[in-house]
Amino acid sequence: MIARKTAIFLSACMLACAGTPFYIVASAGYAPAYWEGVRANGAIVRGEDSPVVLEKQAFTFSANTFPVIGGTQETAAYDASMAAEYTFFNSADYAVNMKLVFPFREAPDYETHWDEEDDPLDHARLYSVTADGEAVASAVRHTYFSYAFNAQQDAARILDEKKDDVFFKRQTPVTVYEMEIRNISVPQFYLSGKFTCDEADTRVIVSDFNSWSREEDGERIGAWYYRNGNKSFTVTVIGVQENVLPVFSLYEDYTREKPLAGNAAIVSQTSMSFEDYALRSRKQDSEVSEIDWYNAAIDSLNGYGKDCAVISSQEASLTNRLARWLEYQLEFPANGKIVNRVTAPLYPSVNGGYSPYVYRYECLLSSAAKRLSFSELEIAIDTPYFLTECSLQGFQKTENGYVLKQQEFPQGVLMFSLCETEQPVLLSLPNQGGIPVPIAILIGAGVALVVVPAGICIYIAAHNARKNAPNAGANGEIRSKRNKKR
């Protein structure tokens, strides 16, 4: 029996919040704040059309309380969730199995009522998946998380076996050199080395360097060191091993005009296969599977090293760079229908520049809805609070909150704001000429806000159970650009 595969994405339009706060103190006892939220990704269609069509989808945002900023487990009885309900119909006369995944993340920083001993990866328990009202088993999967989340590319990273990369093969030779700087007497100094290896043959991971430049005949790295500080570093050579290590030189500063006595010597070297190297930092009891860890390591290295031979160990690290997904499966009989419901916690952005605070929710609606069989869309906002702003027109006030029903699936961003009062007051900073707080916060912070996508995105891999059905639909090639900032 040969499986026919297709893949589509569906947005469950869930908003989870990065929740990283920053503050600007205007005067004593006055500290307005803004907590940035996360925009969920929308529907994206991949591969061939599936025989399973979407007859109806309904989103319900239940915001019965607002998150308590700086609250405690006893005071922050937070009750807010988002549910996405899909009515699927298998239009084929054969059975179809579909694998679905959606990303999730840990609680935002402003949520403090979580158990302190919780594993930061162990928040799948806050999510639930049902099919026709019955619980559906799910598994946690992990992928490498690049700086710019892309639902289509990131979900395509989820594989059921270790990938066979063009460069990083399982048996590719790896040598780890532990280096130490010796015979130096000045308080601080600058180490520099130039690698002339070809990135097509060799990749090099170097720890703790903080400058990189491409020269005519190679790539130069540099790093500051201190006599009384740590004077060791690691060089990991992957691929062709011959004539890779440069002669490291010491200088007074980064201009390299005044060389110093001293040298960098090899303390030890260890050889292994790339597979062993990629997995050596994974703990035996890790929640991350061996397959997911190995594939994430390759994606991390490819994300930064395709156009350069030398990679920083920080760039190659998987620490805090793993996206988390819940994976589950639906089994459709021929011409069968399933109502699939996904429930997740809901965390808004919080704007402290208003009195009372304004809580904003965003989700990116379908970017490819024309390729899906939408027949009915319903969005409900169940809340006792006031809807002060909304990007979509047509919401009607109801006894439970607000509701929108329509046949056409809208494009773009669904954004709505809730507040305890119908007309929140925009605050001004005292003695600052009446500058509105939100503007002053951005000016005072002097930083660019970074939105980290989370939200629910459902990735469906449909497997055709019909005999001798042809193979179709493969994971697309993933291309990620190197972060040019060194």
Secondary structure, DSSP 8 states (H G I E B T S, - for coil): ----EEEEEEE---------EEE---BTTB--EEE----B----EESS--SEEEEEEEEEEEESS---TT--TTT----EEEEEEEEEEE-SSS-EEEEEEEEE----TT---S-TT--TT--GGG-EEEETTEE---EEEEEE--SS--HHHHHHT--SS----SS--TT-EEEEEEEEEES--SSEEEEEEEE---TTTEEEEESS--EEEEETTEEEEEEEEETTS--EEEEEEEE--TT-----EEESSTT--SB-S-EEEEEEEEEEEHHHHHHTTS-TT-SS-HHHHHHHHHHHHHHHHSS-SEEEHHHH--TT-EEEEEEEEEEE-TT-EEEEEEEEE---EEETTEES-EEEEEEE--SSGGGS----EEEEEE-SSEEEEESSS--EE-SSEEEEEESS---SEEEEEEESSSS-EE-B-TTTTT-BHHHHHHHHH---------S-EEEEEEEE-STT------------------
